């Protein structure tokens, strides 16, 4: 991961975005401390985000059984 000071990032922002678009990750620093990261946008599905929780034994992610619809009173 490339690290760049905020002053330099401001003056080369378009070039940095081109690098990120090509797959690079860039850390932006202020006074030597990382304050932000620019990373490529990768679409993720909800299933990918929650997959680690599925392997936990104490979490129940089973869908409840379908129930019949309740009758609705007719409108007058």
mmJSON file of the N, C-alpha and C atoms, coordinates in Angstrom:
{"data_MODEL":{"atom_site":{
"group_PDB":["ATOM","ATOM","ATOM","ATOM","ATOM","ATOM","ATOM","ATOM","ATOM","ATOM","ATOM","ATOM","ATOM","ATOM","ATOM","ATOM","ATOM","ATOM","ATOM","ATOM","ATOM","ATOM","ATOM","ATOM","ATOM","ATOM","ATOM","ATOM","ATOM","ATOM","ATOM","ATOM","ATOM","ATOM","ATOM","ATOM","ATOM","ATOM","ATOM","ATOM","ATOM","ATOM","ATOM","ATOM","ATOM","ATOM","ATOM","ATOM","ATOM","ATOM","ATOM","ATOM","ATOM","ATOM","ATOM","ATOM","ATOM","ATOM","ATOM","ATOM","ATOM","ATOM","ATOM","ATOM","ATOM","ATOM","ATOM","ATOM","ATOM","ATOM","ATOM","ATOM","ATOM","ATOM","ATOM","ATOM","ATOM","ATOM","ATOM","ATOM","ATOM","ATOM","ATOM","ATOM","ATOM","ATOM","ATOM","ATOM","ATOM","ATOM","ATOM","ATOM","ATOM","ATOM","ATOM","ATOM","ATOM","ATOM","ATOM","ATOM","ATOM","ATOM","ATOM","ATOM","ATOM","ATOM","ATOM","ATOM","ATOM","ATOM","ATOM","ATOM","ATOM","ATOM","ATOM","ATOM","ATOM","ATOM","ATOM","ATOM","ATOM","ATOM","ATOM","ATOM","ATOM","ATOM","ATOM","ATOM","ATOM","ATOM","ATOM","ATOM","ATOM","ATOM","ATOM","ATOM","ATOM","ATOM","ATOM","ATOM","ATOM","ATOM","ATOM","ATOM","ATOM","ATOM","ATOM","ATOM","ATOM","ATOM","ATOM","ATOM","ATOM","ATOM","ATOM","ATOM","ATOM","ATOM","ATOM","ATOM","ATOM","ATOM","ATOM","ATOM","ATOM","ATOM","ATOM","ATOM","ATOM","ATOM","ATOM","ATOM","ATOM","ATOM","ATOM","ATOM","ATOM","ATOM","ATOM","ATOM","ATOM","ATOM","ATOM","ATOM","ATOM","ATOM","ATOM","ATOM","ATOM","ATOM","ATOM","ATOM","ATOM","ATOM","ATOM","ATOM","ATOM","ATOM","ATOM","ATOM","ATOM","ATOM","ATOM","ATOM","ATOM","ATOM","ATOM","ATOM","ATOM","ATOM","ATOM","ATOM","ATOM","ATOM","ATOM","ATOM","ATOM","ATOM","ATOM","ATOM","ATOM","ATOM","ATOM","ATOM","ATOM","ATOM","ATOM","ATOM"],
"id":[1,2,3,4,5,6,7,8,9,10,11,12,13,14,15,16,17,18,19,20,21,22,23,24,25,26,27,28,29,30,31,32,33,34,35,36,37,38,39,40,41,42,43,44,45,46,47,48,49,50,51,52,53,54,55,56,57,58,59,60,61,62,63,64,65,66,67,68,69,70,71,72,73,74,75,76,77,78,79,80,81,82,83,84,85,86,87,88,89,90,91,92,93,94,95,96,97,98,99,100,101,102,103,104,105,106,107,108,109,110,111,112,113,114,115,116,117,118,119,120,121,122,123,124,125,126,127,128,129,130,131,132,133,134,135,136,137,138,139,140,141,142,143,144,145,146,147,148,149,150,151,152,153,154,155,156,157,158,159,160,161,162,163,164,165,166,167,168,169,170,171,172,173,174,175,176,177,178,179,180,181,182,183,184,185,186,187,188,189,190,191,192,193,194,195,196,197,198,199,200,201,202,203,204,205,206,207,208,209,210,211,212,213,214,215,216,217,218,219,220,221,222,223,224,225,226,227,228],
"type_symbol":["N","C","C","N","C","C","N","C","C","N","C","C","N","C","C","N","C","C","N","C","C","N","C","C","N","C","C","N","C","C","N","C","C","N","C","C","N","C","C","N","C","C","N","C","C","N","C","C","N","C","C","N","C","C","N","C","C","N","C","C","N","C","C","N","C","C","N","C","C","N","C","C","N","C","C","N","C","C","N","C","C","N","C","C","N","C","C","N","C","C","N","C","C","N","C","C","N","C","C","N","C","C","N","C","C","N","C","C","N","C","C","N","C","C","N","C","C","N","C","C","N","C","C","N","C","C","N","C","C","N","C","C","N","C","C","N","C","C","N","C","C","N","C","C","N","C","C","N","C","C","N","C","C","N","C","C","N","C","C","N","C","C","N","C","C","N","C","C","N","C","C","N","C","C","N","C","C","N","C","C","N","C","C","N","C","C","N","C","C","N","C","C","N","C","C","N","C","C","N","C","C","N","C","C","N","C","C","N","C","C","N","C","C","N","C","C","N","C","C","N","C","C","N","C","C","N","C","C"],
"label_atom_id":["N","CA","C","N","CA","C","N","CA","C","N","CA","C","N","CA","C","N","CA","C","N","CA","C","N","CA","C","N","CA","C","N","CA","C","N","CA","C","N","CA","C","N","CA","C","N","CA","C","N","CA","C","N","CA","C","N","CA","C","N","CA","C","N","CA","C","N","CA","C","N","CA","C","N","CA","C","N","CA","C","N","CA","C","N","CA","C","N","CA","C","N","CA","C","N","CA","C","N","CA","C","N","CA","C","N","CA","C","N","CA","C","N","CA","C","N","CA","C","N","CA","C","N","CA","C","N","CA","C","N","CA","C","N","CA","C","N","CA","C","N","CA","C","N","CA","C","N","CA","C","N","CA","C","N","CA","C","N","CA","C","N","CA","C","N","CA","C","N","CA","C","N","CA","C","N","CA","C","N","CA","C","N","CA","C","N","CA","C","N","CA","C","N","CA","C","N","CA","C","N","CA","C","N","CA","C","N","CA","C","N","CA","C","N","CA","C","N","CA","C","N","CA","C","N","CA","C","N","CA","C","N","CA","C","N","CA","C","N","CA","C","N","CA","C","N","CA","C","N","CA","C","N","CA","C","N","CA","C","N","CA","C","N","CA","C"],
"label_alt_id":[null,null,null,null,null,null,null,null,null,null,null,null,null,null,null,null,null,null,null,null,null,null,null,null,null,null,null,null,null,null,null,null,null,null,null,null,null,null,null,null,null,null,null,null,null,null,null,null,null,null,null,null,null,null,null,null,null,null,null,null,null,null,null,null,null,null,null,null,null,null,null,null,null,null,null,null,null,null,null,null,null,null,null,null,null,null,null,null,null,null,null,null,null,null,null,null,null,null,null,null,null,null,null,null,null,null,null,null,null,null,null,null,null,null,null,null,null,null,null,null,null,null,null,null,null,null,null,null,null,null,null,null,null,null,null,null,null,null,null,null,null,null,null,null,null,null,null,null,null,null,null,null,null,null,null,null,null,null,null,null,null,null,null,null,null,null,null,null,null,null,null,null,null,null,null,null,null,null,null,null,null,null,null,null,null,null,null,null,null,null,null,null,null,null,null,null,null,null,null,null,null,null,null,null,null,null,null,null,null,null,null,null,null,null,null,null,null,null,null,null,null,null,null,null,null,null,null,null],
"label_comp_id":["UNK","UNK","UNK","UNK","UNK","UNK","UNK","UNK","UNK","UNK","UNK","UNK","UNK","UNK","UNK","UNK","UNK","UNK","UNK","UNK","UNK","UNK","UNK","UNK","UNK","UNK","UNK","UNK","UNK","UNK","UNK","UNK","UNK","UNK","UNK","UNK","UNK","UNK","UNK","UNK","UNK","UNK","UNK","UNK","UNK","UNK","UNK","UNK","UNK","UNK","UNK","UNK","UNK","UNK","UNK","UNK","UNK","UNK","UNK","UNK","UNK","UNK","UNK","UNK","UNK","UNK","UNK","UNK","UNK","UNK","UNK","UNK","UNK","UNK","UNK","UNK","UNK","UNK","UNK","UNK","UNK","UNK","UNK","UNK","UNK","UNK","UNK","UNK","UNK","UNK","UNK","UNK","UNK","UNK","UNK","UNK","UNK","UNK","UNK","UNK","UNK","UNK","UNK","UNK","UNK","UNK","UNK","UNK","UNK","UNK","UNK","UNK","UNK","UNK","UNK","UNK","UNK","UNK","UNK","UNK","UNK","UNK","UNK","UNK","UNK","UNK","UNK","UNK","UNK","UNK","UNK","UNK","UNK","UNK","UNK","UNK","UNK","UNK","UNK","UNK","UNK","UNK","UNK","UNK","UNK","UNK","UNK","UNK","UNK","UNK","UNK","UNK","UNK","UNK","UNK","UNK","UNK","UNK","UNK","UNK","UNK","UNK","UNK","UNK","UNK","UNK","UNK","UNK","UNK","UNK","UNK","UNK","UNK","UNK","UNK","UNK","UNK","UNK","UNK","UNK","UNK","UNK","UNK","UNK","UNK","UNK","UNK","UNK","UNK","UNK","UNK","UNK","UNK","UNK","UNK","UNK","UNK","UNK","UNK","UNK","UNK","UNK","UNK","UNK","UNK","UNK","UNK","UNK","UNK","UNK","UNK","UNK","UNK","UNK","UNK","UNK","UNK","UNK","UNK","UNK","UNK","UNK","UNK","UNK","UNK","UNK","UNK","UNK"],
"label_asym_id":["A","A","A","A","A","A","A","A","A","A","A","A","A","A","A","A","A","A","A","A","A","A","A","A","A","A","A","A","A","A","A","A","A","A","A","A","A","A","A","A","A","A","A","A","A","A","A","A","A","A","A","A","A","A","A","A","A","A","A","A","A","A","A","A","A","A","A","A","A","A","A","A","A","A","A","A","A","A","A","A","A","A","A","A","A","A","A","A","A","A","A","A","A","A","A","A","A","A","A","A","A","A","A","A","A","A","A","A","A","A","A","A","A","A","A","A","A","A","A","A","A","A","A","A","A","A","A","A","A","A","A","A","A","A","A","A","A","A","A","A","A","A","A","A","A","A","A","A","A","A","A","A","A","A","A","A","A","A","A","A","A","A","A","A","A","A","A","A","A","A","A","A","A","A","A","A","A","A","A","A","A","A","A","A","A","A","A","A","A","A","A","A","A","A","A","A","A","A","A","A","A","A","A","A","A","A","A","A","A","A","A","A","A","A","A","A","A","A","A","A","A","A","A","A","A","A","A","A"],
"label_entity_id":["1","1","1","1","1","1","1","1","1","1","1","1","1","1","1","1","1","1","1","1","1","1","1","1","1","1","1","1","1","1","1","1","1","1","1","1","1","1","1","1","1","1","1","1","1","1","1","1","1","1","1","1","1","1","1","1","1","1","1","1","1","1","1","1","1","1","1","1","1","1","1","1","1","1","1","1","1","1","1","1","1","1","1","1","1","1","1","1","1","1","1","1","1","1","1","1","1","1","1","1","1","1","1","1","1","1","1","1","1","1","1","1","1","1","1","1","1","1","1","1","1","1","1","1","1","1","1","1","1","1","1","1","1","1","1","1","1","1","1","1","1","1","1","1","1","1","1","1","1","1","1","1","1","1","1","1","1","1","1","1","1","1","1","1","1","1","1","1","1","1","1","1","1","1","1","1","1","1","1","1","1","1","1","1","1","1","1","1","1","1","1","1","1","1","1","1","1","1","1","1","1","1","1","1","1","1","1","1","1","1","1","1","1","1","1","1","1","1","1","1","1","1","1","1","1","1","1","1"],
"label_seq_id":[1,1,1,2,2,2,3,3,3,4,4,4,5,5,5,6,6,6,7,7,7,8,8,8,9,9,9,10,10,10,11,11,11,12,12,12,13,13,13,14,14,14,15,15,15,16,16,16,17,17,17,18,18,18,19,19,19,20,20,20,21,21,21,22,22,22,23,23,23,24,24,24,25,25,25,26,26,26,27,27,27,28,28,28,29,29,29,30,30,30,31,31,31,32,32,32,33,33,33,34,34,34,35,35,35,36,36,36,37,37,37,38,38,38,39,39,39,40,40,40,41,41,41,42,42,42,43,43,43,44,44,44,45,45,45,46,46,46,47,47,47,48,48,48,49,49,49,50,50,50,51,51,51,52,52,52,53,53,53,54,54,54,55,55,55,56,56,56,57,57,57,58,58,58,59,59,59,60,60,60,61,61,61,62,62,62,63,63,63,64,64,64,65,65,65,66,66,66,67,67,67,68,68,68,69,69,69,70,70,70,71,71,71,72,72,72,73,73,73,74,74,74,75,75,75,76,76,76],
"pdbx_PDB_ins_code":[null,null,null,null,null,null,null,null,null,null,null,null,null,null,null,null,null,null,null,null,null,null,null,null,null,null,null,null,null,null,null,null,null,null,null,null,null,null,null,null,null,null,null,null,null,null,null,null,null,null,null,null,null,null,null,null,null,null,null,null,null,null,null,null,null,null,null,null,null,null,null,null,null,null,null,null,null,null,null,null,null,null,null,null,null,null,null,null,null,null,null,null,null,null,null,null,null,null,null,null,null,null,null,null,null,null,null,null,null,null,null,null,null,null,null,null,null,null,null,null,null,null,null,null,null,null,null,null,null,null,null,null,null,null,null,null,null,null,null,null,null,null,null,null,null,null,null,null,null,null,null,null,null,null,null,null,null,null,null,null,null,null,null,null,null,null,null,null,null,null,null,null,null,null,null,null,null,null,null,null,null,null,null,null,null,null,null,null,null,null,null,null,null,null,null,null,null,null,null,null,null,null,null,null,null,null,null,null,null,null,null,null,null,null,null,null,null,null,null,null,null,null,null,null,null,null,null,null],
"Cartn_x":[0.86,0.0,0.914,0.609,1.368,0.862,1.785,1.431,1.83,0.928,1.164,0.618,1.381,0.88,-0.313,-1.163,-2.389,-2.113,-1.036,-0.699,-0.433,0.313,0.607,-0.652,-1.477,-2.704,-3.636,-3.711,-4.576,-4.125,-2.831,-2.349,-2.312,-2.41,-2.366,-3.582,-4.714,-5.885,-6.34,-6.401,-6.842,-5.921,-4.624,-3.668,-3.816,-4.066,-4.27,-5.51,-6.572,-7.787,-7.546,-6.715,-6.378,-5.631,-4.733,-4.011,-4.97,-5.879,-6.845,-7.751,-8.142,-8.979,-8.26,-6.934,-6.129,-5.872,-6.35,-6.236,-5.36,-4.715,-3.837,-4.65,-4.038,-4.611,-3.652,-4.196,-3.368,-3.796,-2.811,-3.07,-2.704,-3.605,-3.383,-2.963,-1.85,-1.361,-1.436,-1.582,-1.558,-0.635,0.453,1.459,1.992,2.164,2.734,1.786,0.528,-0.455,-1.493,-1.822,-2.823,-4.187,-4.836,-6.166,-7.238,-6.81,-7.789,-7.104,-7.916,-7.427,-8.324,-7.702,-8.465,-8.267,-9.351,-9.292,-10.258,-9.977,-10.9,-12.261,-13.289,-14.649,-14.895,-15.204,-15.516,-16.928,-17.799,-19.178,-19.187,-19.976,-20.105,-21.568,-21.823,-23.184,-23.349,-24.562,-24.84,-24.384,-24.523,-24.115,-22.617,-21.813,-20.372,-20.055,-20.794,-20.556,-20.916,-22.02,-22.501,-21.99,-21.267,-20.801,-20.05,-19.158,-18.476,-19.428,-20.56,-21.518,-22.236,-22.346,-23.057,-22.341,-21.047,-20.279,-20.242,-20.83,-20.907,-22.03,-21.761,-22.758,-23.869,-23.638,-24.655,-25.591,-25.459,-26.327,-27.266,-28.554,-29.548,-30.01,-29.626,-30.023,-31.032,-31.728,-32.747,-33.984,-34.565,-35.794,-36.951,-37.832,-38.984,-39.927,-40.714,-41.677,-42.726,-43.158,-44.213,-45.516,-46.236,-47.532,-48.623,-49.825,-50.938,-51.332,-51.794,-52.23,-53.465,-53.532,-54.702,-55.84,-57.076,-58.209,-58.36,-58.8,-58.996,-60.475,-60.937,-62.36,-62.658,-63.827,-64.176,-64.407,-64.067,-64.313,-65.77,-66.298,-67.708,-67.883],
"Cartn_y":[-1.156,0.0,1.228,2.126,3.366,4.371,5.095,6.12,7.477,8.445,9.764,10.842,11.938,13.018,13.736,14.294,14.933,16.072,16.821,17.942,17.426,16.339,15.753,15.12,14.504,13.873,14.909,16.083,17.146,17.589,17.675,18.174,17.108,15.825,14.737,13.817,14.362,13.531,12.712,13.322,12.593,11.426,11.636,10.564,9.443,9.819,8.816,7.976,8.632,7.881,6.916,7.3,6.39,5.17,5.388,4.261,3.337,3.925,3.129,2.354,2.989,2.314,1.097,1.171,0.056,-1.005,-0.757,-1.771,-1.4,-0.235,0.167,0.618,0.512,1.052,2.126,3.275,4.405,4.899,5.082,5.628,7.105,7.944,9.38,9.716,10.448,10.766,12.264,12.576,13.955,13.957,14.708,14.744,13.337,12.529,11.197,10.121,10.45,9.475,9.236,7.972,7.64,8.12,8.946,9.459,8.951,8.401,7.884,6.89,6.061,5.116,5.221,5.18,5.129,3.723,2.996,1.613,1.436,0.477,0.236,-0.206,0.224,-0.181,-1.562,-2.502,-3.853,-4.184,-4.441,-4.779,-6.058,-6.015,-7.185,-7.522,-8.793,-9.253,-9.413,-9.268,-9.416,-10.791,-11.802,-13.154,-13.188,-12.441,-12.414,-11.717,-10.672,-9.914,-10.742,-11.476,-12.215,-13.653,-14.116,-15.503,-15.897,-15.06,-15.484,-15.783,-15.113,-15.351,-16.688,-17.169,-18.425,-19.603,-19.466,-20.577,-20.555,-19.521,-19.453,-20.383,-21.198,-22.179,-21.578,-20.416,-19.874,-18.883,-18.706,-17.781,-18.591,-18.329,-19.047,-18.144,-18.473,-17.681,-18.423,-19.384,-20.123,-19.252,-19.286,-18.525,-19.184,-18.391,-18.988,-19.623,-20.56,-21.217,-20.206,-20.357,-19.478,-19.759,-18.727,-18.9,-18.434,-18.951,-18.598,-17.148,-16.456,-15.071,-15.026,-13.966,-13.788,-13.186,-13.574,-13.006,-11.521,-10.784,-9.34,-9.054,-8.178,-7.831,-7.014,-7.25,-6.496,-5.024,-4.166,-2.735,-2.429,-1.476,-1.124,0.126],
"Cartn_z":[0.0,0.0,0.0,-0.883,-1.002,0.036,0.666,1.643,1.079,1.208,0.633,1.569,1.746,2.607,1.967,2.803,2.332,1.344,1.557,0.669,-0.747,-0.837,-2.145,-2.752,-1.916,-2.408,-3.03,-2.402,-2.931,-4.318,-4.521,-5.806,-6.894,-6.52,-7.512,-7.418,-7.0,-6.723,-7.925,-9.105,-10.307,-10.618,-10.484,-10.747,-9.718,-8.461,-7.418,-7.711,-8.152,-8.485,-9.635,-10.593,-11.695,-11.173,-10.223,-9.626,-8.88,-8.125,-7.368,-8.319,-9.395,-10.383,-10.968,-11.029,-11.54,-10.47,-9.228,-8.186,-7.007,-7.042,-5.939,-4.727,-3.551,-2.322,-1.837,-1.45,-1.056,0.316,1.202,2.529,2.504,3.013,3.087,4.522,4.67,6.005,6.287,7.561,8.041,9.26,9.173,10.234,10.525,9.465,9.604,10.074,10.294,10.778,9.7,9.434,8.415,8.884,8.037,8.373,7.416,6.266,5.299,4.378,3.778,2.765,1.542,0.386,-0.861,-1.399,-1.552,-2.018,-3.178,-4.068,-5.187,-4.673,-5.363,-5.018,-5.598,-4.727,-5.187,-4.751,-5.699,-5.312,-4.477,-3.41,-2.547,-2.378,-2.302,-2.04,-0.536,-0.062,1.366,1.858,1.029,1.422,1.736,0.974,1.234,2.548,2.859,4.081,5.309,5.257,6.422,6.494,5.49,5.467,6.735,7.302,8.532,9.688,9.752,10.836,10.682,9.46,9.233,9.872,10.065,10.609,12.138,12.724,14.183,14.64,15.647,16.075,16.928,17.559,18.448,17.761,16.47,15.734,14.846,14.967,14.172,13.036,11.826,10.674,9.804,10.385,9.65,9.476,8.303,8.06,8.809,9.38,10.062,9.047,9.514,8.631,8.169,6.937,6.414,7.149,7.443,8.089,7.114,7.342,6.461,6.727,5.705,5.916,6.81,7.597,8.463,7.65,7.949,7.203,7.499,6.498,6.628,6.564,7.454,7.457,6.189,5.561,4.353,4.677,3.72,3.882,3.701,4.449,4.322,3.524],
"occupancy":[1.0,1.0,1.0,1.0,1.0,1.0,1.0,1.0,1.0,1.0,1.0,1.0,1.0,1.0,1.0,1.0,1.0,1.0,1.0,1.0,1.0,1.0,1.0,1.0,1.0,1.0,1.0,1.0,1.0,1.0,1.0,1.0,1.0,1.0,1.0,1.0,1.0,1.0,1.0,1.0,1.0,1.0,1.0,1.0,1.0,1.0,1.0,1.0,1.0,1.0,1.0,1.0,1.0,1.0,1.0,1.0,1.0,1.0,1.0,1.0,1.0,1.0,1.0,1.0,1.0,1.0,1.0,1.0,1.0,1.0,1.0,1.0,1.0,1.0,1.0,1.0,1.0,1.0,1.0,1.0,1.0,1.0,1.0,1.0,1.0,1.0,1.0,1.0,1.0,1.0,1.0,1.0,1.0,1.0,1.0,1.0,1.0,1.0,1.0,1.0,1.0,1.0,1.0,1.0,1.0,1.0,1.0,1.0,1.0,1.0,1.0,1.0,1.0,1.0,1.0,1.0,1.0,1.0,1.0,1.0,1.0,1.0,1.0,1.0,1.0,1.0,1.0,1.0,1.0,1.0,1.0,1.0,1.0,1.0,1.0,1.0,1.0,1.0,1.0,1.0,1.0,1.0,1.0,1.0,1.0,1.0,1.0,1.0,1.0,1.0,1.0,1.0,1.0,1.0,1.0,1.0,1.0,1.0,1.0,1.0,1.0,1.0,1.0,1.0,1.0,1.0,1.0,1.0,1.0,1.0,1.0,1.0,1.0,1.0,1.0,1.0,1.0,1.0,1.0,1.0,1.0,1.0,1.0,1.0,1.0,1.0,1.0,1.0,1.0,1.0,1.0,1.0,1.0,1.0,1.0,1.0,1.0,1.0,1.0,1.0,1.0,1.0,1.0,1.0,1.0,1.0,1.0,1.0,1.0,1.0,1.0,1.0,1.0,1.0,1.0,1.0,1.0,1.0,1.0,1.0,1.0,1.0,1.0,1.0,1.0,1.0,1.0,1.0],
"B_iso_or_equiv":[0.0,0.0,0.0,0.0,0.0,0.0,0.0,0.0,0.0,0.0,0.0,0.0,0.0,0.0,0.0,0.0,0.0,0.0,0.0,0.0,0.0,0.0,0.0,0.0,0.0,0.0,0.0,0.0,0.0,0.0,0.0,0.0,0.0,0.0,0.0,0.0,0.0,0.0,0.0,0.0,0.0,0.0,0.0,0.0,0.0,0.0,0.0,0.0,0.0,0.0,0.0,0.0,0.0,0.0,0.0,0.0,0.0,0.0,0.0,0.0,0.0,0.0,0.0,0.0,0.0,0.0,0.0,0.0,0.0,0.0,0.0,0.0,0.0,0.0,0.0,0.0,0.0,0.0,0.0,0.0,0.0,0.0,0.0,0.0,0.0,0.0,0.0,0.0,0.0,0.0,0.0,0.0,0.0,0.0,0.0,0.0,0.0,0.0,0.0,0.0,0.0,0.0,0.0,0.0,0.0,0.0,0.0,0.0,0.0,0.0,0.0,0.0,0.0,0.0,0.0,0.0,0.0,0.0,0.0,0.0,0.0,0.0,0.0,0.0,0.0,0.0,0.0,0.0,0.0,0.0,0.0,0.0,0.0,0.0,0.0,0.0,0.0,0.0,0.0,0.0,0.0,0.0,0.0,0.0,0.0,0.0,0.0,0.0,0.0,0.0,0.0,0.0,0.0,0.0,0.0,0.0,0.0,0.0,0.0,0.0,0.0,0.0,0.0,0.0,0.0,0.0,0.0,0.0,0.0,0.0,0.0,0.0,0.0,0.0,0.0,0.0,0.0,0.0,0.0,0.0,0.0,0.0,0.0,0.0,0.0,0.0,0.0,0.0,0.0,0.0,0.0,0.0,0.0,0.0,0.0,0.0,0.0,0.0,0.0,0.0,0.0,0.0,0.0,0.0,0.0,0.0,0.0,0.0,0.0,0.0,0.0,0.0,0.0,0.0,0.0,0.0,0.0,0.0,0.0,0.0,0.0,0.0,0.0,0.0,0.0,0.0,0.0,0.0],
"pdbx_formal_charge":[null,null,null,null,null,null,null,null,null,null,null,null,null,null,null,null,null,null,null,null,null,null,null,null,null,null,null,null,null,null,null,null,null,null,null,null,null,null,null,null,null,null,null,null,null,null,null,null,null,null,null,null,null,null,null,null,null,null,null,null,null,null,null,null,null,null,null,null,null,null,null,null,null,null,null,null,null,null,null,null,null,null,null,null,null,null,null,null,null,null,null,null,null,null,null,null,null,null,null,null,null,null,null,null,null,null,null,null,null,null,null,null,null,null,null,null,null,null,null,null,null,null,null,null,null,null,null,null,null,null,null,null,null,null,null,null,null,null,null,null,null,null,null,null,null,null,null,null,null,null,null,null,null,null,null,null,null,null,null,null,null,null,null,null,null,null,null,null,null,null,null,null,null,null,null,null,null,null,null,null,null,null,null,null,null,null,null,null,null,null,null,null,null,null,null,null,null,null,null,null,null,null,null,null,null,null,null,null,null,null,null,null,null,null,null,null,null,null,null,null,null,null,null,null,null,null,null,null],
"auth_seq_id":[1,1,1,2,2,2,3,3,3,4,4,4,5,5,5,6,6,6,7,7,7,8,8,8,9,9,9,10,10,10,11,11,11,12,12,12,13,13,13,14,14,14,15,15,15,16,16,16,17,17,17,18,18,18,19,19,19,20,20,20,21,21,21,22,22,22,23,23,23,24,24,24,25,25,25,26,26,26,27,27,27,28,28,28,29,29,29,30,30,30,31,31,31,32,32,32,33,33,33,34,34,34,35,35,35,36,36,36,37,37,37,38,38,38,39,39,39,40,40,40,41,41,41,42,42,42,43,43,43,44,44,44,45,45,45,46,46,46,47,47,47,48,48,48,49,49,49,50,50,50,51,51,51,52,52,52,53,53,53,54,54,54,55,55,55,56,56,56,57,57,57,58,58,58,59,59,59,60,60,60,61,61,61,62,62,62,63,63,63,64,64,64,65,65,65,66,66,66,67,67,67,68,68,68,69,69,69,70,70,70,71,71,71,72,72,72,73,73,73,74,74,74,75,75,75,76,76,76],
"auth_comp_id":["UNK","UNK","UNK","UNK","UNK","UNK","UNK","UNK","UNK","UNK","UNK","UNK","UNK","UNK","UNK","UNK","UNK","UNK","UNK","UNK","UNK","UNK","UNK","UNK","UNK","UNK","UNK","UNK","UNK","UNK","UNK","UNK","UNK","UNK","UNK","UNK","UNK","UNK","UNK","UNK","UNK","UNK","UNK","UNK","UNK","UNK","UNK","UNK","UNK","UNK","UNK","UNK","UNK","UNK","UNK","UNK","UNK","UNK","UNK","UNK","UNK","UNK","UNK","UNK","UNK","UNK","UNK","UNK","UNK","UNK","UNK","UNK","UNK","UNK","UNK","UNK","UNK","UNK","UNK","UNK","UNK","UNK","UNK","UNK","UNK","UNK","UNK","UNK","UNK","UNK","UNK","UNK","UNK","UNK","UNK","UNK","UNK","UNK","UNK","UNK","UNK","UNK","UNK","UNK","UNK","UNK","UNK","UNK","UNK","UNK","UNK","UNK","UNK","UNK","UNK","UNK","UNK","UNK","UNK","UNK","UNK","UNK","UNK","UNK","UNK","UNK","UNK","UNK","UNK","UNK","UNK","UNK","UNK","UNK","UNK","UNK","UNK","UNK","UNK","UNK","UNK","UNK","UNK","UNK","UNK","UNK","UNK","UNK","UNK","UNK","UNK","UNK","UNK","UNK","UNK","UNK","UNK","UNK","UNK","UNK","UNK","UNK","UNK","UNK","UNK","UNK","UNK","UNK","UNK","UNK","UNK","UNK","UNK","UNK","UNK","UNK","UNK","UNK","UNK","UNK","UNK","UNK","UNK","UNK","UNK","UNK","UNK","UNK","UNK","UNK","UNK","UNK","UNK","UNK","UNK","UNK","UNK","UNK","UNK","UNK","UNK","UNK","UNK","UNK","UNK","UNK","UNK","UNK","UNK","UNK","UNK","UNK","UNK","UNK","UNK","UNK","UNK","UNK","UNK","UNK","UNK","UNK","UNK","UNK","UNK","UNK","UNK","UNK"],
"auth_asym_id":["A","A","A","A","A","A","A","A","A","A","A","A","A","A","A","A","A","A","A","A","A","A","A","A","A","A","A","A","A","A","A","A","A","A","A","A","A","A","A","A","A","A","A","A","A","A","A","A","A","A","A","A","A","A","A","A","A","A","A","A","A","A","A","A","A","A","A","A","A","A","A","A","A","A","A","A","A","A","A","A","A","A","A","A","A","A","A","A","A","A","A","A","A","A","A","A","A","A","A","A","A","A","A","A","A","A","A","A","A","A","A","A","A","A","A","A","A","A","A","A","A","A","A","A","A","A","A","A","A","A","A","A","A","A","A","A","A","A","A","A","A","A","A","A","A","A","A","A","A","A","A","A","A","A","A","A","A","A","A","A","A","A","A","A","A","A","A","A","A","A","A","A","A","A","A","A","A","A","A","A","A","A","A","A","A","A","A","A","A","A","A","A","A","A","A","A","A","A","A","A","A","A","A","A","A","A","A","A","A","A","A","A","A","A","A","A","A","A","A","A","A","A","A","A","A","A","A","A"],
"auth_atom_id":["N","CA","C","N","CA","C","N","CA","C","N","CA","C","N","CA","C","N","CA","C","N","CA","C","N","CA","C","N","CA","C","N","CA","C","N","CA","C","N","CA","C","N","CA","C","N","CA","C","N","CA","C","N","CA","C","N","CA","C","N","CA","C","N","CA","C","N","CA","C","N","CA","C","N","CA","C","N","CA","C","N","CA","C","N","CA","C","N","CA","C","N","CA","C","N","CA","C","N","CA","C","N","CA","C","N","CA","C","N","CA","C","N","CA","C","N","CA","C","N","CA","C","N","CA","C","N","CA","C","N","CA","C","N","CA","C","N","CA","C","N","CA","C","N","CA","C","N","CA","C","N","CA","C","N","CA","C","N","CA","C","N","CA","C","N","CA","C","N","CA","C","N","CA","C","N","CA","C","N","CA","C","N","CA","C","N","CA","C","N","CA","C","N","CA","C","N","CA","C","N","CA","C","N","CA","C","N","CA","C","N","CA","C","N","CA","C","N","CA","C","N","CA","C","N","CA","C","N","CA","C","N","CA","C","N","CA","C","N","CA","C","N","CA","C","N","CA","C","N","CA","C","N","CA","C","N","CA","C","N","CA","C","N","CA","C"],
"pdbx_PDB_model_num":[1,1,1,1,1,1,1,1,1,1,1,1,1,1,1,1,1,1,1,1,1,1,1,1,1,1,1,1,1,1,1,1,1,1,1,1,1,1,1,1,1,1,1,1,1,1,1,1,1,1,1,1,1,1,1,1,1,1,1,1,1,1,1,1,1,1,1,1,1,1,1,1,1,1,1,1,1,1,1,1,1,1,1,1,1,1,1,1,1,1,1,1,1,1,1,1,1,1,1,1,1,1,1,1,1,1,1,1,1,1,1,1,1,1,1,1,1,1,1,1,1,1,1,1,1,1,1,1,1,1,1,1,1,1,1,1,1,1,1,1,1,1,1,1,1,1,1,1,1,1,1,1,1,1,1,1,1,1,1,1,1,1,1,1,1,1,1,1,1,1,1,1,1,1,1,1,1,1,1,1,1,1,1,1,1,1,1,1,1,1,1,1,1,1,1,1,1,1,1,1,1,1,1,1,1,1,1,1,1,1,1,1,1,1,1,1,1,1,1,1,1,1,1,1,1,1,1,1]
}}}
